């Protein structure tokens, strides 16, 4: 993933069109007409041997004849001709290309892959970037650049739209023109052999002309790059997506396997990924733009889903309320103070409830007073004003008064001016004033709920998780050896005993179980373990012993175990005479009276990697079908959120007859399963059902675990987990032992304390003259919740006198997506100077940067920060002085021989 040379693609100063033609209807002709008709001010150079001029512009017969090297080359020729053309253009120095028109014509996957490789070799991205093939092109209205074959132009605006589908582009353009919506960019990605959603998100995420980003997604082929880019962009501006999930699933074979219950369909996984990235998913085109427009005009984040509604017609208020409740929102309960204040404003002429029903002829000033009164109520998150047209009442005058009166109100106000004609003019008043407005109350309610969902996704993106209730140190070696043995024997499913070993290796409580080769050994095992026990037949030919009478529960004595073994053998021999009986499984009865039967399972999605499933378990799992899904890795907050999305979560918090479940222990178990998939990529499926849970914790009876040889093709996690392998212990000059490790979200509280112990002078050196002490959660989330693929922050931590861990120093880097350069910053607690900690942290980050093969490590400091300059020189940095910015710049070539 890289943004290299994307400026040449999306901000070209000159454009060459290869395959331009006068043949009406041909892509080369349509593109030339759009380029010239759009008013692009740079040179347009058509390349063709067919005519002397195309669209009034003189042509060039070959790329070699071009009078200057274009920034962008648009190729409208059959794809089979493109490798040669791309090679010529790259050798000429062209930095960006777009392949317009039909894509791969061959139905042979081998031929398609061969051509794809030829195209990549010819362009050698990122030396020359490729948009497409099978792209409709792109439109940049601010540059009057229509480099597309779309039949419509786009108005200028602040919304970027990126689509995988060319047909959806034209649909959106048509809809946007009718609704007077403008764009900063309209981009058709096509087949994405080079330029991907991740690349474009990185580019648009830092584009000052773009306030919100809209995506039409059918599939993702670079999950980790996509998630990294989406999470980064979502922290800067709203990112919304639409995906026709149900339609795509209906034309595919169901991904659910009979032997893997509750495996989610692909669209469910996409939904989870979008939420994890802080994106908002919508279902319709108008919903997409309603949400985008509302987010773009949002003056302050929405605090929740409680809505107050002001109307001048009772039926309109009822309709809006119904839509709110149907979508999961809450109608605000007004306080006594608010009721009294609205009584004063209306002189008692209202319904004294929410929706607030004013008289049909209420003036705009009265609306303003009511809205302001509602915003003083702590139970109101936003206000919707719905106006019904009545004869003799000017909708425009009411709108103008409301817009003027709410000019300085920072809270969220939505309006719905019903009808056409004058109502349309009223909506235009609100649009001009930057107040979200809609044609119907239902659309307004939908937009409000989108805002509430978006705010929740943003909170999840930056939420500080609780620390683990207890540290667990998995025995990875034992688990890995157990799996290796099974694979060497040609088995893809672990035995019950092996599965329990793997679970126990990761600290998951498992009921005591033993294997016995005979009835006599089963009796001895039961006596040693203590009754009651369960007895189960073990045979490689019998996958479900219960189906053949091979399971007996609640055996209260060794004698009953002996009798049960004999009866099991008789039943099994009668029903499955072909089965080889290896012996018996003797298991301590794991029943816990009053405990809930849950399940935790994991599977590997082809796109996004390992997923964790949780829900109602036991024998009725397939009937109840209550489950939720989340991506690996998990932390305590994400585990709690996963539980909260199930229906059974309401019972887990306690009932009149049952105490609440130990949620912390349940969350820890989910994290342990998540860690299993991180550490052991050979696991393709895991299912713990039932998992007993009560106020004493959790207990697993066993698990089904499937494994596979994956080698270099092991599934990659879509989100890089915490890199535990980078932890190390060091000793300072004074003999104090310190742990160096990557920062974690849970470090936020300690980071506040750390910065409080950095002096004003050191803060001035770190933040270049600006001394800050007002760090809030948003700042701290940026410091502690990092994407380990793109950023790194190593903290030095050690226990204080009270035994509580404290942060002593931190060094961090932010790496460009193309890994060409990383910028560092370092700060050490002021009372730790002279202990050698700065050198230790600096050496750590240099080693890390070299290991990930980043080319340059760079930094800046003030002229007077001589200590930082001396430390940089010590480690081989080149030092240069930038007098324009009054800064010293430091640069280290990490790919040169280590000094």
N, C-alpha and C positions, 0 to 999 in steps of 0.2 A: 504494500500500500504506500502511496506517495502522492504528494501534491506537486512534485517537480514538473515543470513545464505546463502546468495547467493554466498559468497566465497567458501563455501563447494560444491556448485553446479558447478560453473564455474572455480574454481581453486582447484579441489580435489587432495589430495595426494594419495588416494587409492579409488578403485572402486569395488563394489560387483555387480554381474550380477545375478539377481534372475530369474530363468527360462532359464538358458543357456542350449543349446542342441547341439547334433551332427546332428540333422535333417536339412539337407540343405534346404534353403528356409524359414525356421522358423526365426522369428525375433530374438530369442535368439541366434541362430547360426550366423546370419549376424552381429549382434552387437558384438559378441565375435571376429569374424574375423576382423572387422573394428578396434576394440580396440587393438588387438594384432598386426595387420598389420600397424597401425598408428605409432607405436613406443612409446607409452605412457610408461614413466619410473617408474610409481608407481605400487604398487601391484594391480593385477586384480584377484578377487576371485569369480569364478563361483559357484553358488549355484544350485544344482540339484541332484536328486536321480537316474537319468537315466544312468549316466556314471561316470567312475573314473576320466576321463580327458576330457576337452573340449578345442579344439584348442591348445593342448599340455600343458594345465594348469590343475593341480589337482583340483578336485571339492570338495565341502562341501555339505552334505546332507540337512543341515538346517541352518537358520540364526544363531541359537544358537551355531553352531560349528565353526563359523568364528573365525580365530585366533586373529583378531583385529577388532575394530569398524571402518568400512569404512566411509570416508567423504561423499561418494555418493553411493546410491543404485539405480541401474537401473532394473526396473521390466518388464519382458517380459512374462507376464502371463495374462490370461483372466481377464477382469476388475472386475468381480464378486469375484475373489480371492484376489484382492488387499487390501481391508480394513484390513483383518487379517494380511497380510504381512506388511502393513504400520505400524500397531500397534506394531508388533514385532520389526520392525526396529527402531521405535521411542523409544521404551522401551530400546533398546540396545544402544541408544545415537546417532543414525544416524541423520544428520542435513539436508540432501537433498535427494530427490528422483526424478526419471523420469519414467513416465509410457509410455512405448513404445508399438507400435502396434495398433491393433483395439481399438476403443473407445467404447462408449455405443452401445450395440447391441439391446437393447429393443427399440421398436417403441413407447412404452407408455411413455408419458411425466412424469407421476406420478412415474413410476419405475425408470426413469433416474434421477429424482430429488432426490428420496430416496437413490439411490446409490451414487450420488454426495455428499449428506450430510454424508453418512457413510464414504466416503473417507476423507472428511474434518475432521470429528471427530477423525478418526484413526491417521491422521498425525498431527492434531492440529497446523496448520501454525500460526505464523512463526517458531514454535518449530522445525518442519521439513517441508521444502518447497517441493512443488509438481510441476514438469514440466509436462504438459499434462492434462489428458490422450489424446490418439490419437496423440501423438507427434512422429515425426521422430527422435527426439534426438537433439544433438548439436555437433558442431565441434569447437575445439580451436586449430588452427594450431600451435601457438607458443608453446603449451604444447605437441604437437604431440598426441593430444587427439581427437579421432574420436568416440564419444559416440553416434553414430547414426546408423540407418539402411539405410542411403543413399548409392546409388551404386557408388558414386564418392567421392574422397578425395578433400580437398580444399587447395590451396596454402596459404602461410602466407602473410599477408598484413595488412593494416591499416583501412579496411572497415568492419564494423559490419553489418550483414544482419539478420533481424528478420522477420519471416514469420508466418502468421496464417495458411497457406496452406502447407501441406507436399509435394504435387506434384509440387508446385512452387519452393520449395527448390531445387529439383533435376534439374529442368529446369535451374535455375540460376547457379547452380554448373557447369552444362555442358557448359553453355554460358561463364562463367567466366574462365574455364580452356582453352577454345578455344581462349579467348582473353587475356590470361595471367594476370588475375586480382586475387589478393589475399585478404584474409580476416583475421580480428582479431577474429571474432566470426561468426558462422552460427548457428542460433537458430530456431528451430521449436516449436512454442508455443502450438500447438494442441488446446484442448478444453478449456484451461485456467481456471480451477476450482480454482487455487491458483495464480500461476505466470501469470501476465498480461503484456501488453505492457508498462504500467506505471512503473511496477517494473523493467523491463529490461532497459527501458530508463534511470531510475535513476542510475542503475548500470553502464551502458555503458557511460552515460554522464560524469562520473568522471573517466573512465578507461583510463589510459595514453597510452595504446596500440591501442586505437581506435580514428581515426581522423574524421570519418564521419559515420553516422548511416543510414541504409536503412531499410525501413519497407514495408512489403506487408500486407495491411489491407483490410479485408472484412467488419468487424464490430467491434464496440467498446462497451463494456458492463460496463465500469467504467469511464464515461466521465470526471468527475472532476479530478480523479487521473491521467487519461491520459493527460488532458490539463495541469495540474500542472507539470507533469514530462516532457512533450514535450516542454513546454515553458522554463523550467530550462535547459534542454539539448540543446535546440536551441541557447541559449545564450553562450554556451561553444563550440559547434561544429555544422557543418551542419547536419540537419536531413531531409532526403528525404523520400517520400512515394509514393507508387503506389497502386491504388485501381481500380478494374474493375467496375467502377460505373455504366456505361451504361448497361453492361451485367447483373449486379445485379438488376438494376431497371426493366429490361425487363422480369425477371422471378418473379417479385413481382407485386401485384396489385398496381396501381397508388395510391399514398397517397393524391392526390388532391381531395377534396370533392367539390361537386357542389355548396354547400352552403358556402364554404370558398374559394373564388376566390384567385388565385395566390399563393396558398400554395406551397412551394418548395418541390421538390422530395428529398429523403434522400441523394442522392449523392451531390446535391447542398449544403446541410447543411454540409456534410463532407468536402467539398472543402473550405467552409468558416472557419470551425474549424481548418483545417490544416494551412491556412494562418494566422489565429489569433494566432496560436502557434508558428509562425515563421518558419514553415516547408515549404519545396518546394515539390510540387506535380508534378510528371512526368507521362507519359502515357505508356511508353514501357520499356522493360528490358534494351535494349541498351541505351535508353535515361536515365534510372536510373543510369547506370554505367558511361555513358559519363559525366553526371552532377556530380556524386560523385568524379570521377577522377579529373575533372576540379576544383571542390571546394577544393579538397585535395592539389592541387598544386598552389592554388591561393596565390599570393604573396601580393596582396593588394586588398581591396574591389573594385568591379566595380562601377564606379560613375554614370552610366546611361546606356542607350540602343543605344548610338551613336557609330557606328562601321566604322573604316577605313579598306579597303581591298586592299591588295597588291597581284597582280597576274602576271604571265608571259604568260597569254593567255586570250584574251578578253571574250570568251564564258564562261570560268570558273568564271570570275568576274561577269558577268551578272547573272549566275545561283545563285551565292552566294547572290547577291543583291536582287534577286527575293525572295529567301528564307527568307532573313532578313525582308523585307517589309511585306511579308505574315504573319510573326509571330509578327508583331507589332513593330519591331525595326526601327531604323533610320540610313540612310547612312550619315556619317559625311560630313558636308560642310566645305571644307578646306579653311583656311584663305589665304590671299594674301602672307603673309610671308612664309607659308608652301609651297605654289605653287612655289614661287621663289626658296626656298631651294631645292626642288626636281628637279627643272629645272637645278640647278647647279650640283646636283649629277648625273643626267642622261644625261647631256649635251643637254637637250632639247628633248631627244628621249623618249617621253612618251605622254600620252593623255591629260594631264593637267586637270584631274578630278578624282573623287573617284567612282569606284575602280581605284587604281593606276596600270596601265598596263605597266609593264617593258618589255624589250625585252626578247624574248624566251630564250636567252642564258645568261641572267644576272647572274653575279657571286654572291656568298653568301655575300660578303662584301658590295655589293651595296644594297642588301636587308636590311642589318643591318643599313646602313646609312639612308635609306628611313624610316624604322620603327622608328628610333630614332627621325627623323625629324617630323614624324607624332605625336609622343608623346609630342612634344613641343607645339602642337596645342591644345588650350583649348576646342575645339569642338570635340575632339576625346576621347572616353572612353576606347576603346580597339582596337587592331589591329589583323586582320586575314590575315595570309600569305598563299596563295594557290599556289602550284607548280604543273605545268603540265609537264609530262615527254616528252622530245624531244630527238631524236637521237643525240648522241655525247655529251649530257649534263649529268653530273653525279648528280643524285638527292641526293646521299649520301654526296658528297662534299659540295653542297649548304646547306644541312641540318647541317653539321658539322660546317661550317662557321657561319651560323645563330645562332646555339646553343651557340657557343663560344662567339659571339659578343653580345648576349643578356643576358649573364650570370648575369650581375649586374643590369639589367633593372627590376625594381620592378612592373611596370605596367603589365596589362594582355595582353599576346600575345598568340594567338591560331594559330595552323598550320594545313593545310590539304595537305598532299602529296598524289596526286592522282595516282592510279595504283597499281600494285603488283610488286613482284620481288624487284628491287632496291628501289622502293618507300617504300616497307615494311621496308627495312633496314634504310631508312631515318626516318621513323616514330619511329623506335627503338632508333635512336640517340636522338630524342626529348624526348622520354619516359625516357631515362637515365638521361637527363638533367633536368627533371622535368617540361618540357614545354608541355601543353596540345596539343595532336595531334590526327587527325581523318582521316578516309579513304576517306571522301567526304567533300566538302565545306558545303553541307547542314547539315551534322551532326555537323560540327563546329559551324555553325550559330545557330543551335538548342541549343547547349551547351552554347553559349554566351547568348542567350535569357533566358535560365534557370538561368544563373548567375545574369542577370539583375533582374529577378523576385525574386530570392533569396535575393538579396540586398534590394529590395523594402520591402519584408516581414520582414527583419531584422530591417529596418528603422521604419516600423509600430510597431514592437515589442517594440521599445525603444523610440518612438516619444513622445516628451513632448506636451501634449494637452494644448490648450488655456483654460483659466479659463472661467467658465460660464458667459455669458453676464450679467446675473442677478441671484442672489440666489433665488431659489424657495423653499417654505416650504409647502409641500403637506398636505392637510387635510385628512390624512389617516383614521382617525376615521369615518368621514362622508362616504368616499368611501367604507370602510369595512362594515359599517352598511347597506348601500344600497345593497351590494351584499348578506349580511346575510339574509336580509328580502326576497330577491328573492328566495334564496335557501330554506328558511323555507316554502315558498309558493309552493315549488316543481317546480319552473321555472328554466330553464337552459339558458334563454336569457333575458337580461334586457330590459325593455321598453325603448323607445326613451328618455323619460324624465329621467329615471334612468341612462342611458348611458351618457347623458349630465351632470348629477350631478357628475358622476365619473370623467369625463374629466375636469370639472371645478374645482374639488377638487385638481387636480394636475396642475392647472394653465394653462391648454390648452384653448385658446380662443374659445368660442362656441357662435354661433348666438343665440340671445334671442328667447326663445320658451315658449309657454304656452299651457296648456291643458284646453279645454272647453267641458262641458258635453252637450251643446246645441248650436244651431245656434246663439241664443241671446247672450250667454256668449262669443262665438267666435267674434261677432261684437264688444262687449265691450273690449275684449282683443286687437283686432286690433286697436281700437281707442286709447287705452292707450299706446300701443307700437309704434304707428305711422306707416302709410302705406308707401310703399307697403309691403304686407305680402304674405305668401303662406299658403294655407289651405289644410289639409290632413285628411282623415278619419282615425279613430282608431278603430280596431276590432281585437280580438284575433284570428279570423278565416281568416284574410286577412294579409298575411305577406308582400305582395307587393301591396300597394294601387294604385300605378300607373297603374297596369295591369287591374284594374276594373274601371278606370276613377275616382279614389278617390283622385286625387291631382290636384289643380289649383294654378298656380303661378301668381305673379305680380298683385295682387289685389290692386288697387290704392285708394280705399275708403271703409269705413265700409258698405256702401250700396252694393257694389260689393261683399263683404264678405258674406252678407246675401243671395244674389242671388246664389253665388257659393255653399254655404252650401246646399241650396235646390236642386240644380242641381246634386250635388254629391250624396245626399241621393237617388234621383230618379234613377241615374245610378247604384248605388251599390245595391239597393233593386231589380232592374231588373236582374242584373247579379249574385248576391249572396244573394238570399232571405233567405238563411239559416244563414247568418252572423249576429252576435249580435253587434250592433253599440254602442260602449262605449262613443263616442263623437268625438271631432275634435282636431287636433294639429294645432295651429296657430304659425307661425314662421316668424320672421322678415326676409325679403328677404336678403340673405347673399351674393348676387352677387357683385363682385367687378370688374368693367370693366378693362380688360387687365390682370387680375390675372390668374396665371397658375392653372390648376386643377391637383392636385397631390393626392397621397394616402400614408398613413402610416398605416400599420397593424402589428399585432403580432400573432404568433401561437406558440404552444409548441411542439417541436420535441421530439420523444420518447427517443432519446439518449442524445442529447445535450441541452435539455430544451428550454426555451423561445428564439425565434428568432424575429427580427424586419425586416419588409419588407418595401421598399420605391420605388416609381416610378411614372410613368405617370398615372394619375387617371381620374375620370369622367366616363361618359357613354362608352367611347371607351377603357377603361382599358383592357378588355379581348381581344380586337382586336389588340391593339398596343403591349401588353405584354412586356412592358419595366419596369423591376424591378431589384433590387438588394437586397441581404439578408445579415444580420449581426447578431452576437450573442449578447445577453444581458450579461453584462452591456455595455452601450455605454458611451463615453465621447465626447468632441467636435471634437477631431481629428478623432475618429472612425466614428462619424456621417458625417463629411465632406468626408471621404473616401467612405462611403456608398453612398452618393449622387453622388460622382464622378464616380461611376461604372454604372450609368444609362446614356442613350442617352439624356434624357431631361436635364441633368445637363448643357449641353452646352448652352441651351436657358436660364437657370436660371441666368447665369452670365450677361445677358443683350443682347438685340438685337437692331437694328436700330430704332425700334418703341416701345420698352419696356425697362424700367429701370431694373437694376439687382434686383433680389429677395433679401430680407433680409435673407441671408444664416444663420446668427447667430441665428435668431429667429426660423428658420426651424430646425436647429440642436438642439436647446433647446427643441423644441417640441418632437423630436425623443428621447431625453434623458428623457423627462417627461414620454413618453410612456414606455420606458425601465424601469423606476423606478416603474411604475404601476405594471409591471410583477414581479418585485423584491419584492415589498411590499405586493402584493395581489396575492398569488399563486393560488387562486381559479379561476382567469381569465384564460380560456383556449384559447380564441380567441378574438381579437379586430380588428376592421376595420373602419378606418376613411376615407371615400371616398364620395364626394371629400373633399380635404383640399385645400382651396384657399391660394395662396402664391403670394405676390407682394412686392414692396419696403416698404410697411407699416407693413409687418409681415404676420402672418398666421391667418386663420379663419376656424374652423370646423363647418359644418352644423349639425353634429351629429355623431353617431358611432353605430356600431353593436358590442355588447359585449356578449360573451357566458361565462358562469361560471359553475363550477362543484364542488361538495364536494370532497375534496381530503384528509383531515385529515393528517395522518402521511405519506401518499403517495403523497403529493404535490411534483411537479417536482423540482428537485434540479438543480440549475444553474451550468453549466459546469465550469464557472469561478466565484469564490466567489466575490461578489460586495463589494464596499467600505462599511465597517462595521460602519455605522453611529451611531449604538447603543453604541459604545465604546467611544463616545465623552463625555467630562465632563468639567465643569468649576471648577477651584481651585483658592485660594487666597494665594499669597506669604507672607512672613514675613513682607514686606514693604507695604502690603495692595493692591498690584497690582493684578488685575484679569487676569488670564491666562487660555486659553483653551488647554486642553490636547485632542489630537485626533490622529487617525492613519494618517500616511503620505500619500500624494496623488501625482500622477505624476506632477500635476500643481504646486507643491511646489519647483520644481527645481530651478527657479530663486532665491527664498528666501534662498534656501539651500547654494547657492554660497556665498551670503552675510553673512550667518550664519558662515560658515567655515572661512571666511575672518576675523571674529571677535573672533576667537579662537587663543590664543597665541601660539607661537612656542613650548613653554614648555608643554602646554596642548595637543598640537598635537603630541608631542613626547610620552607623556603618553598614548594617545589613539592608536597610530600606532606603539607602541613598538620601539621607537628610531628612526624611519624613519619620518622625517618632510616633509610632502607633501603640495605643494601649486599649483600643476599643474593639478588639477582635470578637466577632460574634460566631454563632454556630456555622453560618455559611462560610466564613473565613476558615474556621477550623476543619470543616468538612473538606475544603479544598486542600488543606495541609495534610490531613490524615487519611482521607479516603482516596487513594490514588489507583490508577490503572497501572499495574505492574508491568504491562507490556510497553507503556510509553513513558512512565515516570518511575523514579525510585527515590525513596527517602530512607536512609539508614539512621536509626537513633541509637545513641549510647544510653543504656539504662542499667540501673543498679538499685538494690534495696536501700532505703534510707534508714535512719536510726530506729524507726518504728516497724521496719520490715516491709514497708510498702514501696513498690517500684517507683522510681522517679527518673525523669528524663534529664540527662546531663548535656546533651548536644545532639545536633542533627545536621546531616549533609544530604542534599537532594539534587537530582537532575531531572530535567524535562527534555525528552528526546524527540527530535523531529520524526514524523511518521516514516520517512525513508531511511532512518538510522544514520543519516549523514553527520549529524551534529547533536550534541547534548549540552545544555547550559546548566552549570552547577551553582549552588549557593550553600553556604555553610555558616552555622552559628553555634557557639559554645556558651554554656551558662557562664556568666561573668566570674563567679567564684571558682570556676574550674580552670581558669587560665594558668598556664605553667605546668599542667599535669601531663602534657603531651597528647591530650585528647584531640586537638585540632589536626595534628599530623596523622593520628590513627584513622580518623574519619576521612581525611583527604586520601590517604593511601587506599582505604576501603573502596571509595567511589571510583578511583582511577582503575583499580583492579576489575571492578564490576563493568565499567565502561569498555575496557579492553576485552573482557570475556564475551560481551555481546557484540563485539566488532564494530562499535560506533567509531566513525572516522575521527571526529574532533570533539574534545571536551573544552568548552569555552566558558568564560565568566567575565564579570565586570565588577569593579570596585572603585571607591573614591580615591582621589590622589593621596589624601592623608592617611589612608589605610595601609601603612607600610608593612604591618605584620602580615596581612593577606598577600601582599606582593612578594614578601620574602618567602612565605610558605609556598607560593606558586613556583617561584624560581627554584626552590629546593627540589621540587618534583619535576622540573624540566619544562615548565611552561614558557612560551614566548610572551614577553610583556611588551605592549605598545600603548602609547598615550593618545587618547582621543580628546583633543582640545575643544572640538566643537561641542561635545557633550560633557566636558569636564570629568571624564572617566578614564580609568586605566583598564585596558582590555587584556585578558589572559587567554592563551590558546595552547592546547596540547594535541599533537598528532598521536592518537592512540594506536594507529596501525603501523607506526614506525617501530624500530627496535626499542624494547623497553630499556629505560635508562636506570 
